[in-house]
């Protein structure tokens, strides 16, 4: 009976450790999603700025068919 109690205590301790680890990993994952969202927003902003600058410096070239068409 004592052996079963020891085994049960060991299982409970491991379960508690796993629950703590899962909570820590979940918190880290949530923080990483925040970082990814901020980076995506910055990338979107930079992309818009790049396209705006590209439009300003690009020459106005009319779209025509090449002579071989």
N, C-alpha and C positions, 0 to 999 in steps of 0.2 A: 504494500500500500504506500509506503514511503517512497519507493522508486517511482510510482506513478505520479505522486505529488511533485517530485523533483522534475520529472519529464514535463508535466503540465506547467510548472513554473518556468522551465526553460523555454517552452513553446510560447508562453505569454510574454516573456522578455523579448524573444525574437520578433514576435508580432508587434510589440510596442516599438522596437527599433525600426522595423520596416515601415510602420505608420509614420514615424518621425522622418525617415528618409524620403518617403513619398511626399510628405508635406513640404520638405525642403526643396525637392526637385520640382514640385508644382510651383512653388514661389519663384524659383529660378527661371522656369519656363515662362511664367507670366511676365517677369521682368524682361526676358529676351524678346517676347512679342512686342512689348512697349518699345524696345530699342529698334526692332525691325520696322515698326510702324513709323517711328520718327525718321529713320533712314529712308523709307519709301517716300515720305512726304518731302524730304529734302531732295531726293532724286527727281521727283515730279517737278518740283520748283526749278531745279537746275536744268532739267530738260526743256521746260517752257522758256526759260531765259535763253538757253542755247538756240532754240528754234527762232526766237525773236531776233537775236543777234544775227543768225544766219540769214534770215529774211532781209535784214537791213543791208548786209554787205553783199548779198548775191546780186549779180547783174540781172537786169530784166531781159532774159533770153526768151524769145517767143518759141512756143512749142510748134515745130513744123516736122513734116515727114522728111526723112533723109532722102537725098536725090535718087537713090537706087530703088525707092518704092514706087 
